Amino acid sequence: MLTKRIIACLDVRDGRVVKGIQFVDIIDAGDPAELAHRHAAAGADEIVLLDITATHEGRGTLLDTVKRTAATLFIPFTVGGGIRSAEDAAAVFDAGADKVSINSSAIGRPELIGEIGASFGAQAVIVAIDARRAKNSSDPVANAEVYVAGGRKPTGRKVVEWACEAEQRGAGEILLTSMDTDGMRNGFDCELTARVSQAVQIPVIASGGAGSAAHFADVFGRGKADAALAASIFHFGVTDSRALKSELQHAGVSVRLPC
């Protein structure tokens, strides 16, 4: 049985970690370096830092924030937001990241996936997909749409088709965020996650909706996810990765227990 990964996410705006509900109603959650260190010490397998306004504001990643956060970590560290070229990715790697996550820039120029992979390896390239179900469709999951610019702009592209293309172009992983469940703490979108997981051969990270250990077990089971990401339940003390992994182990999910 493959070990499932638990990932703590830091959505960063103006150098601070923030969290919202369905990409709006943003509130402050703390300092990224402090939270990253806390989550890593509590047993998270990886940390993801997303500079959520970089693309919308037309700027690069906040490299000082990346450097300060990377200095606190001893586990894999992914950074996304504002990466538009292999040179941008190189700067983020130089600042301490182990992987980069690209979203809007990959949709705008899909060749970027392969360009970064050619320099740093496919394992270092995560394609993030912000997805919303097509609620007026006869099959809302199959016709779920990709959004960019921090969830502000629909692209007209179907989620599953884009995930398959991203894999073909050299992505090492897919980070799939359900905009419908984001921040609600009512569970991941297991149907959408499973649809993407079954369509690709690379790992799929589920994001959006974590509220309990049962939700993680569900997305690892029904959702067929390889990893699951959460933010608010870690930031605001609902649980930590150590307690979550203990519950998952008792539920029969294979996880790497912290020392």
Backbone torsions as a table, in degrees:
resi	resn	phi	psi	omega
1	MET	NA	128.0	-179.1
2	LEU	-72.1	139.9	178.8
3	THR	-73.3	132.6	178.8
4	LYS	-90.5	143.4	-177.7
5	ARG	-100.6	142.5	174.0
6	ILE	-109.8	123.5	-173.9
7	ILE	-120.0	131.8	175.1
8	ALA	-97.4	133.0	-175.6
9	CYS	-110.1	136.4	175.2
10	LEU	-115.7	105.8	172.6
11	ASP	-85.7	118.1	-172.1
12	VAL	-113.2	133.1	173.9
13	ARG	-136.1	127.3	-179.1
14	ASP	54.5	36.3	176.2
15	GLY	80.2	4.0	179.5
16	ARG	-120.9	148.1	174.5
17	VAL	-77.1	132.8	179.0
18	VAL	-130.3	163.7	175.2
19	LYS	-147.3	140.9	179.6
20	GLY	-130.1	-172.0	175.8
21	ILE	-122.4	121.4	-177.4
22	GLN	52.0	41.4	174.0
23	PHE	73.3	10.9	176.5
24	VAL	-135.1	-173.9	-179.4
25	ASP	53.7	53.5	-173.8
26	ILE	-75.9	134.6	174.1
27	ILE	-130.1	157.5	-178.8
28	ASP	-75.7	140.7	180.0
29	ALA	-122.4	-12.9	176.4
30	GLY	136.6	-171.0	-178.9
31	ASP	-84.7	132.3	-175.2
32	PRO	-62.6	-41.9	-179.2
33	ALA	-64.6	-42.8	179.9
34	GLU	-65.4	-44.4	-179.1
35	LEU	-67.8	-40.7	179.5
36	ALA	-60.3	-45.2	179.6
37	HIS	-62.9	-43.3	-179.4
38	ARG	-62.7	-45.3	-178.3
39	HIS	-67.8	-37.9	178.3
40	ALA	-65.7	-43.8	179.7
41	ALA	-64.6	-26.9	-179.2
42	ALA	-85.3	1.0	172.2
43	GLY	109.2	8.1	175.9
44	ALA	-62.3	142.8	179.6
45	ASP	-78.9	-31.1	-179.4
46	GLU	-150.4	161.1	174.0
47	ILE	-121.5	135.0	173.3
48	VAL	-118.1	127.1	175.4
49	LEU	-113.9	122.1	-179.2
50	LEU	-117.6	116.7	176.0
51	ASP	-80.0	92.1	-162.4
52	ILE	-75.6	-11.9	-180.0
53	THR	-113.3	3.0	-176.5
54	ALA	-60.0	-48.0	-178.7
55	THR	-65.7	-45.8	-178.9
56	HIS	-61.2	-35.5	-178.1
57	GLU	-90.0	-1.3	176.9
58	GLY	65.9	36.6	-179.3
59	ARG	-128.8	174.8	178.2
60	GLY	-84.7	177.4	178.8
61	THR	-66.1	146.9	177.1
62	LEU	-75.6	89.6	-171.9
63	LEU	-66.6	-32.1	177.9
64	ASP	-63.2	-39.7	177.5
65	THR	-65.4	-40.1	177.9
66	VAL	-61.9	-47.2	-179.1
67	LYS	-61.0	-45.1	-177.5
68	ARG	-65.5	-37.5	179.7
69	THR	-73.5	-44.1	-179.5
70	ALA	-59.0	-33.4	-177.6
71	ALA	-64.8	-19.4	-177.9
72	THR	-94.0	-3.8	-166.3
73	LEU	-109.5	150.7	175.9
74	PHE	-130.6	14.5	178.4
75	ILE	-126.7	164.5	-179.1
76	PRO	-55.1	140.4	-172.5
77	PHE	-130.8	119.9	178.8
78	THR	-108.7	140.7	179.2
79	VAL	-128.7	136.7	176.9
80	GLY	-138.3	161.2	178.3
81	GLY	110.6	115.4	175.3
82	GLY	80.3	12.1	-179.9
83	ILE	-93.6	108.6	-174.0
84	ARG	-115.1	-3.8	-176.6
85	SER	-154.4	167.1	175.4
86	ALA	-63.5	-30.2	177.9
87	GLU	-68.3	-40.4	175.0
88	ASP	-60.5	-43.5	179.3
89	ALA	-61.8	-41.9	179.7
90	ALA	-60.1	-39.4	179.0
91	ALA	-65.0	-37.7	178.8
92	VAL	-69.0	-41.1	175.9
93	PHE	-63.0	-41.9	179.1
94	ASP	-62.5	-28.4	179.6
95	ALA	-79.4	-7.5	174.3
96	GLY	123.4	0.6	179.8
97	ALA	-76.6	151.1	174.1
98	ASP	-98.0	-26.7	179.2
99	LYS	-141.4	158.9	171.7
100	VAL	-120.4	150.5	176.5
101	SER	-116.0	126.8	179.1
102	ILE	-122.6	143.3	-174.0
103	ASN	-134.2	-85.4	-178.0
104	SER	-58.5	-40.6	-177.6
105	SER	-67.1	-31.7	178.3
106	ALA	-71.1	-38.3	175.9
107	ILE	-64.8	-43.3	-178.0
108	GLY	-67.2	-34.8	-179.6
109	ARG	-147.4	86.2	-174.0
110	PRO	-58.8	-22.2	178.6
111	GLU	-60.2	-22.1	-178.9
112	LEU	-58.8	-33.8	-179.3
113	ILE	-57.4	-50.8	-179.6
114	GLY	-68.8	-33.5	179.9
115	GLU	-64.3	-44.1	178.4
116	ILE	-69.2	-42.2	179.7
117	GLY	-61.7	-36.2	-179.5
118	ALA	-63.9	-31.6	-178.0
119	SER	-89.6	-34.8	-170.7
120	PHE	-123.4	-3.4	-180.0
121	GLY	95.1	144.8	-178.5
122	ALA	-60.9	-31.4	-177.8
123	GLN	-64.0	-17.1	-178.2
124	ALA	-94.9	1.8	-175.7
125	VAL	-115.9	113.1	174.3
126	ILE	-107.4	129.5	173.0
127	VAL	-98.3	116.8	178.9
128	ALA	-89.1	137.1	179.7
129	ILE	-126.5	116.6	172.3
130	ASP	-91.5	117.4	-169.2
131	ALA	-120.6	141.2	172.9
132	ARG	-130.1	133.0	178.8
133	ARG	-62.2	146.4	176.8
134	ALA	-86.2	87.7	-167.5
135	LYS	-65.3	-25.4	-179.5
136	ASN	-93.6	7.9	-178.9
137	SER	-90.6	156.8	175.2
138	SER	-68.7	-22.5	175.3
139	ASP	-134.4	85.6	-174.5
140	PRO	-60.3	-29.2	-179.1
141	VAL	-76.7	-51.0	-179.6
142	ALA	-60.2	-31.7	-177.1
143	ASN	-102.1	15.7	176.8
144	ALA	-55.3	142.5	-171.8
145	GLU	-109.4	146.5	176.0
146	VAL	-83.1	134.3	174.8
147	TYR	-116.4	151.9	178.7
148	VAL	-130.7	-177.2	-179.6
149	ALA	56.8	50.7	179.4
150	GLY	65.0	32.8	179.1
151	GLY	81.5	10.2	-176.0
152	ARG	-86.2	-27.0	-170.6
153	LYS	-126.1	125.1	172.4
154	PRO	-74.5	149.2	-177.1
155	THR	-108.0	-15.2	-173.7
156	GLY	80.7	0.0	-179.6
157	ARG	-94.6	140.5	177.7
158	LYS	-80.9	141.4	-173.4
159	VAL	-60.6	-51.6	-175.4
160	VAL	-63.4	-42.4	179.6
161	GLU	-62.8	-41.4	-179.9
162	TRP	-68.3	-38.3	177.3
163	ALA	-60.5	-41.7	178.9
164	CYS	-65.3	-41.3	178.9
165	GLU	-66.6	-40.4	179.1
166	ALA	-59.9	-41.6	177.2
167	GLU	-62.2	-45.9	-179.2
168	GLN	-61.9	-30.8	-178.8
169	ARG	-85.1	-3.3	172.7
170	GLY	115.2	11.1	176.4
171	ALA	-64.2	142.5	177.3
172	GLY	-91.0	-24.4	178.7
173	GLU	-152.3	160.7	172.4
174	ILE	-115.8	129.2	172.5
175	LEU	-105.3	105.4	-173.4
176	LEU	-103.5	113.5	178.1
177	THR	-108.1	123.3	174.5
178	SER	-84.4	114.9	177.5
179	MET	-69.2	-23.0	-179.7
180	ASP	-72.3	-32.3	-176.6
181	THR	-105.1	-8.7	-174.8
182	ASP	-53.9	126.5	175.8
183	GLY	74.6	-2.4	-175.3
184	MET	-81.9	-22.7	-179.3
185	ARG	61.3	26.7	178.8
186	ASN	-106.4	7.8	-179.9
187	GLY	114.3	153.6	177.9
188	PHE	-71.5	162.5	172.6
189	ASP	-83.1	87.5	-174.5
190	CYS	-67.5	-34.1	-179.0
191	GLU	-65.3	-46.1	179.8
192	LEU	-67.3	-42.4	179.7
193	THR	-61.2	-43.7	179.3
194	ALA	-63.7	-39.1	-179.5
195	ARG	-61.2	-42.9	178.9
196	VAL	-71.1	-43.7	-178.6
197	SER	-59.3	-37.8	-179.4
198	GLN	-75.9	-19.3	-176.5
199	ALA	-88.3	-19.7	-176.8
200	VAL	-122.7	163.3	178.5
201	GLN	-101.4	-12.1	-179.4
202	ILE	-88.2	160.7	-179.7
203	PRO	-60.9	144.6	175.6
204	VAL	-117.4	126.5	176.0
205	ILE	-98.9	121.7	178.9
206	ALA	-86.5	138.8	-179.5
207	SER	-143.8	142.3	174.9
208	GLY	105.3	103.5	172.4
209	GLY	115.7	0.2	-177.4
210	ALA	-63.7	130.7	177.6
211	GLY	-139.0	-17.1	-177.4
212	SER	-158.6	168.3	176.7
213	ALA	-61.2	-34.5	179.7
214	ALA	-61.6	-35.0	178.3
215	HIS	-65.8	-39.6	177.2
216	PHE	-65.9	-45.7	179.1
217	ALA	-59.2	-37.5	-179.2
218	ASP	-66.5	-44.3	-177.8
219	VAL	-73.5	-27.0	174.0
220	PHE	-73.9	-29.7	178.9
221	GLY	-89.0	-80.9	-179.2
222	ARG	-60.8	-36.7	-176.2
223	GLY	-82.5	-13.1	177.4
224	LYS	57.6	27.4	179.9
225	ALA	-75.4	150.6	176.1
226	ASP	-90.2	-25.5	179.5
227	ALA	-150.1	160.7	177.6
228	ALA	-138.5	141.3	-173.3
229	LEU	-116.2	142.9	177.0
230	ALA	-143.6	159.6	-179.2
231	ALA	-130.1	-71.5	-169.1
232	SER	-62.5	-35.9	-178.6
233	ILE	-66.2	-26.9	175.2
234	PHE	-83.4	-45.7	-176.1
235	HIS	-61.8	-39.4	-171.9
236	PHE	-103.1	17.9	169.3
237	GLY	76.2	17.7	176.5
238	VAL	-65.3	-41.4	175.4
239	THR	-160.0	176.1	169.9
240	ASP	-132.1	173.6	-174.0
241	SER	-64.2	-33.7	180.0
242	ARG	-63.0	-49.7	180.0
243	ALA	-66.1	-40.1	179.7
244	LEU	-62.2	-45.3	-179.5
245	LYS	-65.1	-36.1	177.3
246	SER	-61.4	-44.0	178.0
247	GLU	-64.9	-40.6	-179.7
248	LEU	-66.0	-39.5	178.3
249	GLN	-61.1	-42.2	177.7
250	HIS	-65.3	-25.0	178.6
251	ALA	-86.4	0.9	177.7
252	GLY	91.3	10.1	178.5
253	VAL	-89.8	133.0	179.8
254	SER	-80.8	116.1	179.1
255	VAL	-134.5	158.8	176.3
256	ARG	-89.3	113.9	-177.0
257	LEU	-78.2	138.5	179.1
258	PRO	-70.7	155.0	179.6
259	CYS	-69.9	NA	NA
